[in-house]
Amino acid sequence: MSAPTFEDLEQPRGEPAPELLDGRIWVDGCWDFFHHGHAGAMVQARQLGDELYVGVHSDESILANKGPTVMDLDERLAATDACRWVTKSVGHAPYVTQLPYISHYGCRYVVHGDDITSDSDGNDCYRFVKEAGRFKVVKRSPGISTTDLVGRMLLCTRTHFIKSLKKVLAGEEGVGTAEERKVQSEAMLDRIKLYATDETAKNPGVDVWFWHSAIPEKAGSSEGVRGSYESFLEGAGKKPGQRVVYVDGGFDLFSSGHIAFLCKVLAEEDKLAREAGWFSAEATEKRKQANGGKDYGPAYVVAGVHEDRVINEWKGVNYPIMNIYERGLCVLQCKYIDATVFGAPFTPTESYLSDLPWGIPHAVYHGPTAFMPLTYDPYTAPKAMGIYRQIGEHTFSHVNAGEIVQRIMKSRDMYEARQRAKGVKAEVEAAARARELLEEEQRKKEAERGVLSG
């Protein structure tokens, strides 16, 4: 029996929905190394209905219509599954959106950005749903695209770095005149508020905090610095009985590696909760009665996001590929996160953890550290406090910003051709050689510092 073709796989699965629902929205795409621009389309689509179904094209159909993907289908599905506003992900969705396909899932309307997506023949991928009057348009997220991110990798630029996110959001730093900075800061603030909404995309969801240190934190030292917390955006808040769980990182090019780690954290917390009777019928009913009929999980996950400068001190070259604002948006859109701390220190000291707005966390989780070239253990404090928990290897342990950049660089010719086709100036050999030299320089620095194994 021959293996099924990707056309065979692009048949709808399961029983068809009994009817078309106005509130069940369909979006589809490649979602290749999923970023906050993709999430922007999803949150806007979710605001147009009550449910959001997300079609994810196969590697084969993308190759036939656009070119090879950076992330495979499983990695891309992990990303869409983790998006806060997604009800269901559907793999192997056809590249050209078909009416019978979306109708099978009960979706009356298809939503897409205000750009044109064409198939290999140059035809509009949404022509059939447009002709049927079942197409709605949302605005494309400004200032970010897969092309932009690939350009940063190929050209090794650092112009995207942010020195102080707080000052940028206040219009005090950034590019342009004072008035232009004000307009930009207001747009950024609005986007943070939008991404911090709950699963309905209409109510407060994620609690957002800033941490300010008295002096800049230095890489390579186990001595943290004192600082203070500032509430930036009030979300749904911690629920009664939840354990406060702290995780931190750069979360650069937020991907399946980060997502799988967070899933394992929640699995560990579920295991502890089950042993404590959290999921018993009596306990569940009690929570529902106290929470308007809705249940909630046993863990309240707080994610600390490091500043650009701190990550670059450790990793060099032009890491992080995404700045702290962009990385923060990626964290905010993830359904496994309940609170975010912008500017979190690389070393979570006892004072930092003790001063958390929710009190000392019940656990500090950390995963494999192969990407960050550590010369000391940043987690001595939580270990001494008895709250450190190590997450081991998982399916996507190898997927991090460095891995994604290497995938791009290995297929450099193809991506440079794509950049040129999109009107991006690709200074091909010079840029590639510059990155190679910077990578080599960084490896030498790590060797001199005596990097610890992950």
LINSULVEN-V570634 format. One record per residue. N is the residue number from 1. SS is DSSP state (~ for helix, > for strand, _ for the rest). OMEGA is omega in degrees with one decimal (NA if undefined). NEAR is the number of other ideal C-beta (glycine too) atoms within 12 Angstrom. Layout:
N_SS_OMEGA_NEAR / N_SS_OMEGA_NEAR
This chain:
1___-176.8_4 / 2___179.1_5 / 3___-179.9_8 / 4___175.2_13 / 5___-180.0_14 / 6_~_173.9_23 / 7_~_177.2_16 / 8_~_-178.2_16 / 9_~_-178.6_22 / 10___173.1_30 / 11___-178.4_21 / 12___-177.4_26 / 13___173.8_18 / 14___179.8_11 / 15___179.2_9 / 16___177.0_17 / 17___-177.4_22 / 18___-178.5_11 / 19___174.3_14 / 20___-178.1_24 / 21_>_179.1_22 / 22_>_-175.9_17 / 23_>_178.0_22 / 24_>_-173.2_32 / 25_>_176.7_42 / 26_>_167.2_49 / 27_>_176.0_50 / 28_>_-178.6_46 / 29_>_176.2_42 / 30___-178.4_38 / 31___-176.9_42 / 32___-159.2_39 / 33___-175.5_43 / 34___179.8_46 / 35___-173.0_45 / 36_~_173.1_41 / 37_~_175.1_36 / 38_~_-179.8_44 / 39_~_178.4_42 / 40_~_176.8_39 / 41_~_-177.4_43 / 42_~_-178.1_49 / 43_~_177.1_43 / 44_~_178.0_32 / 45_~_-179.1_40 / 46_~_179.3_39 / 47___-179.3_26 / 48___-178.0_31 / 49___-178.8_32 / 50___179.2_23 / 51_>_179.1_28 / 52_>_175.6_42 / 53_>_-175.4_41 / 54_>_175.6_43 / 55_>_-179.2_46 / 56_>_-177.6_42 / 57___178.7_41 / 58___176.1_34 / 59_~_-176.0_29 / 60_~_-178.6_26 / 61_~_176.9_34 / 62_~_177.7_34 / 63_~_-177.8_20 / 64_~_-174.0_22 / 65_~_-171.5_26 / 66___-175.7_28 / 67___-176.8_25 / 68___176.3_24 / 69___172.9_35 / 70___-179.4_39 / 71___179.5_36 / 72___-173.5_30 / 73_~_-179.3_31 / 74_~_179.2_24 / 75_~_-179.5_37 / 76_~_175.8_41 / 77_~_177.3_34 / 78_~_-179.1_35 / 79_~_-179.5_45 / 80_~_177.0_43 / 81_~_-175.5_31 / 82_~_-178.4_38 / 83_>_-172.7_45 / 84___-171.0_36 / 85___-177.4_44 / 86___176.3_37 / 87___-177.2_31 / 88_>_173.1_27 / 89_>_-179.5_33 / 90_>_179.7_38 / 91_>_179.2_32 / 92___175.7_30 / 93___-178.0_41 / 94___-177.5_38 / 95___173.4_34 / 96___-172.6_31 / 97___-174.9_40 / 98___179.8_29 / 99_~_179.4_27 / 100_~_-177.3_19 / 101_~_-178.6_31 / 102_~_178.2_37 / 103_~_177.7_27 / 104_~_-178.8_27 / 105___175.5_38 / 106___-178.2_29 / 107_>_178.6_44 / 108_>_-173.7_29 / 109_>_174.5_36 / 110_>_180.0_46 / 111_>_176.4_38 / 112_>_178.6_35 / 113_>_-175.6_29 / 114___173.8_18 / 115___-178.7_21 / 116___174.7_16 / 117___-175.9_31 / 118_>_175.1_16 / 119___-175.7_23 / 120___178.6_16 / 121___179.7_12 / 122___179.7_12 / 123___179.8_17 / 124_>_-179.0_20 / 125___-176.3_34 / 126___-175.2_37 / 127_~_-176.5_23 / 128_~_-179.8_23 / 129_~_176.3_34 / 130_~_179.7_22 / 131_~_-178.8_13 / 132___-179.3_19 / 133___-176.9_13 / 134___-176.1_27 / 135_>_176.7_32 / 136_>_-174.9_27 / 137_>_171.7_21 / 138_>_-178.1_30 / 139___175.5_22 / 140___178.7_20 / 141___-176.6_32 / 142___169.6_19 / 143___179.9_24 / 144___173.4_34 / 145___175.4_28 / 146_~_178.5_37 / 147_~_178.4_29 / 148_~_-177.1_29 / 149_~_176.8_41 / 150_~_178.1_39 / 151_~_178.1_30 / 152_~_180.0_37 / 153_~_-175.9_44 / 154_~_-175.8_38 / 155_~_174.8_35 / 156___-177.9_31 / 157___176.7_25 / 158___-175.8_24 / 159___-180.0_16 / 160___-177.7_31 / 161___175.8_29 / 162___-179.6_34 / 163___179.3_23 / 164___179.9_26 / 165_~_-179.7_39 / 166_~_-179.6_30 / 167_~_176.4_20 / 168_~_-180.0_33 / 169_~_177.0_33 / 170___-179.5_20 / 171___-177.0_24 / 172___177.4_17 / 173___179.0_22 / 174___-176.7_32 / 175___174.6_16 / 176___179.5_14 / 177___178.9_11 / 178_~_-180.0_15 / 179_~_178.7_12 / 180_~_177.5_14 / 181_~_178.7_21 / 182_~_179.1_20 / 183_~_179.8_18 / 184_~_-178.3_27 / 185_~_178.7_29 / 186_~_178.0_19 / 187_~_178.7_24 / 188_~_177.7_35 / 189_~_178.9_25 / 190_~_-178.2_22 / 191_~_176.4_34 / 192_~_179.2_38 / 193_~_179.7_26 / 194_~_-177.3_36 / 195_~_179.6_44 / 196___178.1_38 / 197_>_179.6_31 / 198___-174.8_28 / 199___176.9_27 / 200___-176.1_22 / 201___-176.7_36 / 202___-176.8_19 / 203___176.6_22 / 204_>_-178.2_23 / 205___-173.8_33 / 206___172.1_40 / 207_>_-177.4_33 / 208_>_-179.9_44 / 209_>_170.1_34 / 210_>_171.8_32 / 211_>_-178.7_42 / 212_>_177.6_27 / 213_>_-179.3_30 / 214___177.3_13 / 215___-179.4_13 / 216___177.6_20 / 217___-179.6_32 / 218___174.9_20 / 219___176.2_31 / 220___179.1_24 / 221___177.9_24 / 222___179.6_25 / 223___177.8_21 / 224___178.8_33 / 225___178.8_24 / 226___179.5_20 / 227_>_-179.1_29 / 228_>_179.0_20 / 229_>_176.1_30 / 230_>_177.7_20 / 231_>_-177.3_19 / 232_>_-177.4_29 / 233_>_-179.1_30 / 234___-179.4_18 / 235___-178.5_30 / 236___176.8_27 / 237___178.9_25 / 238___179.9_28 / 239___179.5_25 / 240___176.2_16 / 241___-178.4_23 / 242___172.8_31 / 243_>_176.6_35 / 244_>_-177.9_31 / 245_>_-178.3_44 / 246_>_172.4_44 / 247_>_176.7_47 / 248_>_179.7_46 / 249_>_175.2_47 / 250___-178.4_42 / 251___-178.8_45 / 252___-176.0_45 / 253___-175.0_45 / 254___-168.3_47 / 255___-177.5_47 / 256_~_177.6_37 / 257_~_177.2_40 / 258_~_-175.8_45 / 259_~_179.7_41 / 260_~_176.2_34 / 261_~_-179.5_42 / 262_~_177.6_40 / 263_~_178.5_30 / 264_~_175.5_32 / 265_~_-179.4_43 / 266_~_177.6_32 / 267_~_177.4_24 / 268_~_179.5_29 / 269_~_176.6_35 / 270_~_179.4_21 / 271_~_178.2_18 / 272_~_-178.5_23 / 273_~_180.0_28 / 274_~_178.6_17 / 275_~_-179.0_13 / 276___177.0_16 / 277___-177.7_16 / 278___-173.3_27 / 279___177.2_22 / 280___-178.2_14 / 281_~_-178.5_12 / 282_~_-179.2_12 / 283_~_179.8_21 / 284_~_-179.6_23 / 285_~_179.5_14 / 286_~_178.7_18 / 287_~_-179.2_26 / 288_~_-179.8_16 / 289_~_-178.5_14 / 290_~_-173.8_16 / 291___175.4_19 / 292___177.6_12 / 293___-179.0_11 / 294___176.2_17 / 295___178.1_22 / 296___-175.5_28 / 297___-176.1_30 / 298___-175.8_35 / 299_>_173.5_38 / 300_>_-170.1_37 / 301_>_178.5_40 / 302_>_-179.3_46 / 303_>_174.5_41 / 304_>_-176.5_44 / 305_>_-176.6_44 / 306___178.8_42 / 307___179.9_40 / 308_~_-175.7_34 / 309_~_-178.1_28 / 310_~_179.4_38 / 311_~_-178.1_40 / 312_~_176.3_31 / 313_~_-179.3_28 / 314_~_-169.0_39 / 315_~_176.6_37 / 316___-177.1_29 / 317___174.6_35 / 318___171.9_33 / 319___0.1_39 / 320___178.4_44 / 321___173.5_45 / 322___177.3_41 / 323___-172.9_43 / 324_~_177.2_43 / 325_~_-178.9_41 / 326_~_178.9_43 / 327_~_178.0_46 / 328_~_177.6_49 / 329_~_178.2_43 / 330_~_178.1_46 / 331_~_-178.5_47 / 332_~_-176.4_46 / 333___-176.1_47 / 334_>_-175.3_47 / 335___-178.9_34 / 336___-177.4_38 / 337___179.6_47 / 338___179.9_42 / 339_>_-179.1_45 / 340_>_175.1_45 / 341_>_176.7_47 / 342_>_177.8_44 / 343___-179.8_41 / 344___-179.1_44 / 345___178.2_43 / 346___178.4_42 / 347___178.7_37 / 348___-176.9_43 / 349___178.8_32 / 350_~_-179.8_27 / 351_~_178.6_23 / 352_~_-178.4_38 / 353_~_179.9_40 / 354_~_-177.5_22 / 355___178.1_27 / 356___-177.1_35 / 357___-178.5_30 / 358___-177.2_28 / 359___179.7_18 / 360___-178.7_25 / 361___176.7_40 / 362___-179.3_33 / 363_>_170.9_34 / 364_>_-177.6_42 / 365_>_174.9_38 / 366_>_-178.4_34 / 367___179.0_35 / 368___-175.3_27 / 369___-175.6_31 / 370___-175.5_21 / 371___-177.2_34 / 372___-176.8_39 / 373___-174.2_30 / 374___174.3_28 / 375___177.5_25 / 376___-179.2_23 / 377___-179.4_23 / 378___-171.3_35 / 379___178.4_34 / 380_~_-178.6_22 / 381_~_178.9_27 / 382_~_176.3_34 / 383_~_179.1_21 / 384_~_-179.9_16 / 385___178.6_23 / 386___-177.2_15 / 387___-178.2_27 / 388_>_177.1_26 / 389_>_-178.4_30 / 390_>_173.8_23 / 391___-176.9_29 / 392___-179.4_18 / 393___177.2_18 / 394___-173.9_23 / 395___-175.7_19 / 396___-179.0_30 / 397___-176.0_24 / 398___-174.3_23 / 399___176.8_38 / 400___-176.5_38 / 401_~_180.0_40 / 402_~_178.4_35 / 403_~_-179.3_28 / 404_~_177.7_42 / 405_~_-179.8_37 / 406_~_176.4_22 / 407_~_178.3_28 / 408_~_-175.9_38 / 409_~_178.6_29 / 410_~_178.3_16 / 411___-172.4_22 / 412_~_-176.8_26 / 413_~_-178.8_19 / 414_~_-177.6_24 / 415_~_176.0_37 / 416_~_176.7_28 / 417_~_178.4_18 / 418_~_179.0_27 / 419_~_-180.0_30 / 420_~_-179.9_19 / 421_~_179.2_15 / 422___176.0_20 / 423___179.3_10 / 424___179.7_25 / 425___-178.3_15 / 426___177.5_26 / 427___-160.4_19 / 428_~_-171.7_21 / 429_~_-178.4_15 / 430_~_-179.0_16 / 431_~_-179.6_29 / 432_~_-179.8_25 / 433_~_179.1_18 / 434_~_179.2_23 / 435_~_178.8_32 / 436_~_179.8_21 / 437_~_179.2_17 / 438_~_177.6_27 / 439_~_179.6_25 / 440_~_177.7_16 / 441_~_179.4_18 / 442_~_178.4_27 / 443_~_178.2_19 / 444_~_178.8_15 / 445_~_-179.3_23 / 446_~_178.8_25 / 447_~_179.6_13 / 448_~_-178.7_13 / 449_~_-178.5_20 / 450___-174.5_13 / 451___176.0_25 / 452___175.2_19 / 453___-175.6_13 / 454___NA_20
